[in-house]
Amino acid sequence: MSYLDHITSPTLLLDENICRANIKRMADKAARHNMKLVPHFKTAQSHEIGDWAKEYGITEVTASSIKMAEYLSGEGWVNIHIAFPFNPLEIPKLNQIAEKQSISVQLINTTTTQMLVDQLEFPVGFFIEIDAGYGRTGVEVTDFGLIEDILFIAKKSDKLNFKGFYLHPGHTYYMSDIPAIYEQSRNALSMLKNKYSTEYPKLATRVGDTPGCAVMEDFGDIDEMGPGNFVFYDLMQAELGGCYKSDIAVCLAVPVVDIKKDRNEILVHGGGVHLAKDVLIDSDGNKNFGEVVYLDENGWEIPEDRSHLKSISQEHGIIKASKELMARVKVGDLLGILPVHSCMTADAMGSYLTIDGKVVDHAEGYSA
Amino acid sequence: MSYLDHITSPTLLLDENICRANIKRMADKAARHNMKLVPHFKTAQSHEIGDWAKEYGITEVTASSIKMAEYLSGEGWVNIHIAFPFNPLEIPKLNQIAEKQSISVQLINTTTTQMLVDQLEFPVGFFIEIDAGYGRTGVEVTDFGLIEDILFIAKKSDKLNFKGFYLHPGHTYYMSDIPAIYEQSRNALSMLKNKYSTEYPKLATRVGDTPGCAVMEDFGDIDEMGPGNFVFYDLMQAELGGCYKSDIAVCLAVPVVDIKKDRNEILVHGGGVHLAKDVLIDSDGNKNFGEVVYLDENGWEIPEDRSHLKSISQEHGIIKASKELMARVKVGDLLGILPVHSCMTADAMGSYLTIDGKVVDHAEGYSA
C-alpha cells in the first residue's frame, strides 16, 4: 500500500526528504556566513515542519500575521517575529500571546508605535522595516527622521524593545540583477547598523527573501536571514535560478478526469482553489500554471518530456501534454503538478500528505 | 455596537439584503423565461445562503466537487448536481452520498460512464456536458458518436439515469459578444434536444454562466439556468455589464496599517491569501485587485472618488488612494475592498460576517 492508494481528490504531497534537505542546505549556508537563519513560516505554516527545522539548529521563526503567530505559539520557539507592519487593532491579541510567548513585531510609523507604548502589557520586541528600493513597505532607508521618531517613542515604554532593522528586497522576484539588489540591501543595512549601534549595541540586521538568500554568497555584515519559500521552493524559484526543479518539495496530486487526444490535452481536477492562480509567462506569452511530474510510491519523477498546465479555472486544470504523456495517461490516473508559488498553494490546500502517507498540519486547515 | 467593532483582521463581509435581492432578481428572471434556476453553489458554498435561496423557490443546487456536494447533502435539496466532469476515483464517496441524497453528475467520456455502470450502488442522474465553442471541457456539440456511446453504455445500468445536456459558455468572460455566444449555445442545445427528446422525452437542457444569464433575454428553448456568481457578483461581472457595483454583496474589510502621504498609497492587511489574485487590467495596463468602499454600521458606500488595490502580495495590499481618501484615512481604520472575483475570495476566506454581525458558514471554513 502506498500513499497513492488513498488519494481520490486534489491532495498536496510533501516529500519530507527533499524538504529536510532544503532546510539543511540553507541552515548550513547561514552558518557558513555566520548568520542566524530565522525562517519565514508563511510558506510552511506547520507545527511538524517546524519540528523538522529545529533539528537543524533553528530556534526562531517568523509569521506574516497575528493568526499565524498564534498558531506557532507554545511550540518552543525562542521567538516568533511577525514580519508585517503591525496592525494596531490586534494589540489585545498581541498581549495575549506575549504573556507566554516571546514575540516581536515590525514597525514603520509613529502612530502604531505610540499605540503599542500606550497599550502593551507584556514585553514585545520590534524591528523597523526598511525599504531600500522595493517600494512596497517600510521606512525609506534615508528617512532618519522617521527612524528616530519611532525609536524615541518606543523608549517611553520599557515593554517595547528595539531589536534591529529588517529589509525584504522583494524585487529580487521581478528584476534579474539579484547581486545589484543585494549590494543596495547590504549597504543600506550596514549604514544603519553603523549609525545606530553605538546607542543599540545589540541591534541586528535581517534580510529576508528566498531568491537572494539562495543565490548570494556575499551578505556583508547582515546578521540574520529570514527567507520562507526555501523550505519547499517552486517553479518561480527555479526560474530565478535559486533551486533545481528537483529541490521542489511539494506537488499537487490531481486526478485525471478526461483526455482530449486530438488536442493533446488532459483535464484534471486541480484549479485556482487548489494551486492559487500564480502563473509564469514565457517569452512567447504562453502561460504556465504548473508542471507535470509522474507519481510513484517513492515520490515523483520529473519527466524529460515536459507537460504543463496551460490554463486553470476555479476547479479545472487543463494540461498541454507531451506525446509521451498522451501515450500513457488514462482517466482515473493521478498526476503530480509542481506549483508556481508554493506558499500560495500550501495556503490554498491547508494540509499536506507525505510520501510515507502521513498527514502534516498547516495553519489554514487547522480549526481553532 | 456594530459589526465593525469586532473586526481586527481581514474579514469577508456579506450584505444579506443585497445578496437576497440578487437571488430574487435571478429567480424572477428564470420564472419570466419559464426556466428552472439551479444556482451553482461554488460561489456561496454555504448552508445559510442556501436557506435564503430556498425562500425564492429554489429547490436544487449545483456543486463543483464531491466535497462540496457532501457539504450540501442532507440540507433538503431536491437534487445536488456536480457540474464537473466526474472523477471516477470518487465513486465510493458518490455511493455514500447517493444513498440518502438525490445527486447527479456530469459525464464526457465512456471510460467514466462504464466505471459508474460497474460500481454504482444507488441511483444517480447525469448530464452530458457539451462544448459549443468555449474549448475547455465537454463533448463537442457535433460529436454525436461520443454522445451516443455514453448514452448506450449508461443504459446498461438502471442506476445511471440520463437527465440532459449541460453547457457552460465560459467564454462570456473573455469575449465581448455575449449575444453571439448565446446564439451558438441556444442553437447547440436546441439541436440536441430535438435530436434526442424522442428517446428521452424528459431531457432537460441547462446553461450555466452569470454573465450570460445576467444580460440575455433570449434563452430559446433552454430549460434550466445554472449561474453561480450572481448571488454575490463582483468587479469582473460589473465590467462585463451584468451588474452594478452596488449589486456586489460581499466586500473584504481590511485594516489600514500604514499610509505613505507622498505616494498617495495606503498599506492594508489584505492580500492574495484573502482576495485571491484575480486582477482586472485596464486599457493602460494598470492592475486592479479590488476597489475601495467606505464601511459604516449599515454596510458600505461606494465613494465617488475611486481608490483601488494596485498591487498585492501574500498578505500585503497597496491601495492607490484618491485625494479624498488620503485626507480622511488613519492607521487603525478599516476599509472595504470589493473583490474582482467573489467565488475565489469567498473560497479563500472560508466564512462570512454579515452587516448584522452574524457569522455565516462556508464549506472551506468548515471542519468535518
Interface residues (C-beta under 8 A of the other chain):
Chain A: I7 T8 S9 K42 S64 S65 I66 K67 F84 P85 F86 N87 P88 L89 E90 P92 K93 I108 N109 T111 T112 M115 R136 T137 G170 P255 V257 D258 I259 L267 H269 G272 V273 A276 K277 D278 S311 S313 Q314 E315 H316 I318 K330 V331 G332 L334 C343 M344 D347 A348 S367
Chain B: I7 T8 S9 K42 S64 S65 I66 K67 F84 P85 F86 N87 P88 L89 E90 P92 K93 I108 N109 T111 T112 M115 R136 T137 G170 P255 V257 D258 I259 L267 H269 G272 V273 A276 K277 D278 S311 S313 Q314 E315 H316 I318 K330 V331 G332 L334 C343 M344 D347 A348 S367
